[in-house]
Amino acid sequence: MRGIRGAITVEENTAEAVMEATREVVRAMLEANEVKTEDIGAAIFTATEDITAVFPAKGARSLPGFELVPLFDARQMDVDNALDHCIRVLLLVDTDRTQREIKHVFLGRAKSLRPDLARA
């Protein structure tokens, strides 16, 4: 089992924006790591305190194959000067890839969370 991390930001706190951003980052994580939904053990989502319109997991639930994937939402810690309007994702997946082969996906302003990945 491996963890795949991802994050994305939204520019507005609306259900449509949150769900679409969640779908976008999850699709990118699956594609980058060639993961099938039946290989996902669980998906954990966090959102910053300024995201209140909808649970990010609701967006993921609407993706094909996510009907049976266990999804969990939590509140991101409120840390001084942290990135706002941010959705973070952790996919726990069955894969033969090594940790070095896993591709983490950070989109939008969330790219600033992992500048080391942009250099890789």
N, C-alpha and C positions, 0 to 999 in steps of 0.2 A: 504494500500500500504506500502511495506517495501523496503528498500534498501539492496542489497547484494553487498559486496565489494569483489574484487579480484585483483590480480596482478601477473605478471610473468615477467621474464627476458629472453632476447634472447642473444645468444653469438655472433651473426653476424647480420648485417643490410642487410638482403636479403628479398625479397618478400616472399619466401617460409618459411623462419624461422619465420618471423613476423606473417604470416597468420596461420601457424601451432601452434605457441605459443598461439595466440588469441583463436583458436578453443579449445586448450587443457584447458585453464583456464575457458573458458565459459562452456564447457561441465562439468568440475569438479564442478563449481558453481551450475549448474542446478541439477546435480546428488546429491550433498550434501544437497540441500534444496528441493528436489523432486518438482522442478518447471517444468511446461510445457511451451512451447514457447507461447501458446495463453494467458498465464497469465503474460507475460512481457509487461509492459506499454512502456518502452523505455530502451535502453542500451547506456551508455556513455563510451567512450574510451578516454584515454589520452596516449600519448607516449612522452618519453623524446626526447630532441632535436637531439640525435644521431640516432634516428629511422626515416629514410627518404625514405626507399625503397617502402613502400606501407602503406595505411591507415589500422590500425588494424580492423576497421569495415568490411573491405573487407573479412577478414578471417571469421568473424562471419556470414556474409551474406551467406556464402557457407554452413553453417550448416543447416540440415533439420529443417524446420519450421520457419526459420528466414526471409523468403521472405517478410513478412508483418510487422516485428518488426521495429519500428523506431530506427535507429542507428545514433550516432553522434560522430565524432572524434574531439579532441582538443589537443593542445600542452600542455604538463606538464610544470609547472613553472621550470625555470632553477635556482635551489638553490645550493649554495656552498656545496660541499661534498655530494650531493644527489646520490642516486643509479642510475647508468647508464643503458642504454639499457632496460628500464622498460616500460611495458604496464600495465596500470591500467584500471579497469573496474568497473562500477557501474550499476547494473541491478535494475530497479525499477519494482517490481512485486506485483501482487495481491496475497496475501497469508493470511491464518489464523494464521500463526506462529507469536509468539511474538518476539520482538527484541532479547531477550535472546536465543530464539530457532534458530535464523538465524545463519548459518555457513558461515563465510567469508573464502575465499580460497586464500592463498598466496603460490606461487610455485617458485621453483628455488631460485635465490638469493633474490627474493622479500620476502621470509620468514623473512628476517631481518627487514622488515618494521613493522611487527606485532609480535614480540617475545612473547607477551602475549597470542596469540592464540595457540602457540606451547605448552604452559603450560596448557592450558584449556583442 
